[in-house]
Amino acid sequence: MDVIDTARGIRVLTDPTRLRILELISESPDGRALVGRLATELGLRQPTVSHHVKTLVDEGVLEREPEGRQVWYSIAPDAVERVNELLPPDAAAPASDEVLERVASDLSARFAGVFSPETVERYVRESHELLAGRAHITRHLPSLTSAFAVDRLDALAREEAPHGAEPPEVLFVCVQNAGRSQIAAAILRHLAGDRVRVRTAGSEPASAVKSTIVQALDEIGVPIGGEFPKPLTDEVVRASDVVVTMGCGDACPIYPGRRYLDWELDDPAVLPLARVREIRDDIEARVCALLSELGVNAPEKGMNAR
């Protein structure tokens, strides 16, 4: 019998604090978390959280993943199904028509005078289908649908504006849109501000930005904000002045009048943090060079000049 189904296992999992720990881990980027981050989220002392985490490890619910001086915790593969049954209902069940109609109504007001309500609703429903059709997207689907639709409609509006209008627009594309493209976009936004418009996309988007990516950017003071992996769509390519691909092969369509660059970089998603830092610094140098080519001033050595 699975240990989780024993009387002790049930008591372990139904403890409110441990359930919240499991929920935080399941919602975190790439499904793992550090005890320190869990303690901050829970508002508890770290030794208290460590005790709960150790209990979950001892019961086979969590797995330890040492990485240098840090230890990450993730839900054990054999426990995933049982844990999911105990967590709150998944927010990523397909949104109802009522929810999508409300999103479309809100965005129609935002894009009034630019797009008809019918066009806005079509993009909302298409965006929802693109996200819901991917098994990786598991939570917050209505809000992600809204953000994705806004990004696409903004791109469509720019595409219909006179080409070459300021500011220039750069699109970063990689496979999962969870590593290389997010690093490049975050650094470019940080250096250029509103002088360059930045978008990202992936040929096979992951569920969330990888935690090591967030950490590597945080180390140099670069926020990633509410970014999330998004599928590649035609309108974001057509709206771009520069399209930078990173390991996604021929997935990106080619349109005349755009500049295409291909940056050969290892995928940091499966690499240790030390290697992620090296890739981050390589991308930073490339971003600084790109900004110079676009006529946008940036620190000579980027953030590392500090």
N, C-alpha and C positions, 0 to 999 in steps of 0.2 A: 504493500500500500504506500502511496506517495506520502512523504512526511507531512506535506501541507494538509492532507486530509485527516491526519490524526487529531486527537483532542487538543494536544499541546500546540500542534501546528495551527489549528484554527484560532486558538487564543493569541498566538503570536501575531497572526495577520489581522485580527480584528481590533487590536489595540489602536486607538485613534491616531496617536503620534506615528506609529509605524505605517499605518495606512497613508498618512500624509507624506511620509518619507518616500514610499513607493510611488505615490502620485507625482511628486516632484521629480523623481528620477525618470519616470516614464515620459514626462513632459519636457525634460531637458534636452538640449541639442545632443544628438547621437545617443540618447538613452543612458547617460551615465552622469555621476555627480561626485563632488568632493564633500567630505564631512563638513568642512568649514562653510561652504556655500549652503548646505542644507541647514546648518545651525543659524545662519543669517536669515534664511527664508522662514524658518520656524520660530525665530525669536527665542531660541533656547541656548543654554550653555553647550559648548562643543563636547565636553565629557558626557553630557546627557545624551546627545545625539549619537556619539560614538558607541555608547552602551546599546542603544536601540539597533544601530547598524550591525554591531557584532552579533546580536541575537538573531537578526535576519540572515546573516552569513552562516551562523551555526546551524540554522534550520534549512539551509540550502536555498533560500529565497533570493539572496543577493550573492554576487560574485565580486571578489577583490581583483583589481587590475593595477598592480604597482607600475608606476611610470616615473622613473627617477626617484625623487624624494617624495613624490605625491602618490596617493592611492585613490584610484577611482572606484566607484561602486556601480554595478549595473544589475538588472534583474536577470537571474539565472535562466537560461533557455528553457529548462524543464519546468520552471515556475511561471512562465509568462501567461499561459492560458488561465491558470487559477487566479493569478493576481489581477488580470483584466476583469475577471468576473466580480471581484471585490471592489474595484475602483468605481468612481462615479461614471455614469453613462458617457460614452464617447461623444464628444461634441462635433465629431466630423461625419455623423450620419448625414446623408444628403439633405441640404436645406429644403424646407417646405416652400411651396409657391408663395405663401404669404411672406416669408422672410425674404425671398428673392425679389418680390414686388416692392417690399419696403426699401431694400438696397437700391433697386432701380429708381424708385421715386426720389430718394435722397440724392443720387448721382445725377438724375435729370435736372434737379434744381441747380446743382453745382455746374453742370455743363449747358445750362440754358443759353440759347443764342448761338451755341456751337454745334450741338448735335440734337436731333429730335429725340423725344422720349422713347420712340420705337428703337432707334439705333442704340441708345444707352441700355435698354432692357436686353437687346440681343447680345451685347457684349457682356453684360452681367451673367446671362444664362450660359453663354459659351465659356466664360471664365470659370464658372462653377463646374461645368462639365469637365473641363480640362484638369481641374484640381481634384474633383471627386473621383475621376477615373483612374487616379493614381493611388495604389494601395498604401504608399508611404505617407500620404497626407492623412493624419489621424485626429487632429484636433483643431478647433477654432476655424472651421471651414467657412462659415458666413463672413467673418471679418477678413479672412484671407481672400475670399472671393471679391469683396469690395475693394481691397487694396490692389489686387491683380487687375480688376476691371479699370480702376482709375489709371494705373500705369499704362494700360493698353490704349485707353481713350486719350490720355495725354499725348502718347506717341502718335496716334492717328491725327490729332489736332495739329501737331507739329508737321506731320507729313503733308498736310493740306496747306500749310503756310508756305510762303516763298522760301525755297531752299537756300541755305546759307545764312538764314536769320540767326542772330545771336541769341543765346550763347551756343557754342558748338556742342554737339551731343556725342557721347562715347558709349558704346555698348560693349560690355565684357561678357563673353560666352565661354563656359566650360561644360563638362559633362553633367556634373551633379549640381552646379550652381551653389555649392556649399563650401567651397574652398578657395581656389585660385581667383575666380571671378569676383567673389565677395571681398577678398583681400584687396584686389586692385581697385574695386569701386570705392571701398571705404577709405583707402588712402587718397584716391583722387578727390573725393568729396572733401576730405579733411584739408587738403592742400589748396584746392581751387575754390571751395565754397560755391557760390552761385554763378561763378564765371564759366563753369562747364556743367552741362546736364549729364548725369550718369545713370545708366540702366544696366541690369544684369539679367542673364537667363541661362538655362541649362538644357542640353539635348535630352538628358534623362535626370530630371531634378530629384534630389534627395528630400527627406522629410524636414530637415532643419539644417541651419549652418552648424558645422562641426564645432564642438566645444574648444578644441585646440586652436581653431582659427580665431574664435572670440578672445581666447586668452592671449594669443600672440599679438593681436591688434591692441588689446588693452595694455599690454606691456609698453607700447610706444604712445599711449594716450589717444588712440584712434577708436571712436565708438562705432559700433555697427548698427545701432538703432534697432528698428523693427524689421530689418531685412529678412527675407525668407526665400528659399529656392522657388523659382518660377519657370514654367515651360517656355521654350523659345517660340515666339510667334512672329509672323511676317511684319506686322506694323511696327514693332520695335526696331527691326532691321532697317526698314524703309525710312524711319525717322532719324536714323543715325548718320553722322558725318564720318565717324570712325568706328569700325567694328573690329574688336580684338578677340581672336579665338585662342583657346588654350586646350588643346587635346581633344576637341570635339569633332575632328575630321571634317567631313563634307556636310555636316548637319545644318550649317548656316547657309541660307540661300544667298546668292550673289545678285546684287542690283547695281546698275550703272550709277556712277556719280558718288559712290561711297569708297572710302579708303579702307582696305582690309589689311590687318596685321595678324600674324600667327606667332604667338609667344610659346616657345617650347619649354615647358616647365613640368617637373614631376607633380603628381597629384598629392597634395599634403594631407588628404583625408585619412590616409592609412599610414602616415609617417609619425615618428615621435616628435615631441615638441621642439627639440633642438634642431631637427631638420626643417620643421615648419618655419622656425625663425629665419633660417637661411633663405628659404623660398620667399618669405615675406620681404626680406631685405632686397632680394633680387627684383621682386615685383616693384618695390618702392623706387628703385633706381630706374626701372623702365617707365614707370608712371611719370617721374620727374622729367625724363627725356621727352615723353609724349607731350606733356604740358608745355615744354619749351617749344616744341614743334608747332603747337597750337597757338603760340604767342601769349601764353599765360605764365606769369612769373610764379616761381615756386622756390623754396629754399634750395640752395645749391646742392646740399647733401640730404635733402628731405628731413624727416623727423629725427634722424640719427645725428643731425648736426647739433642737437641740443646738448 
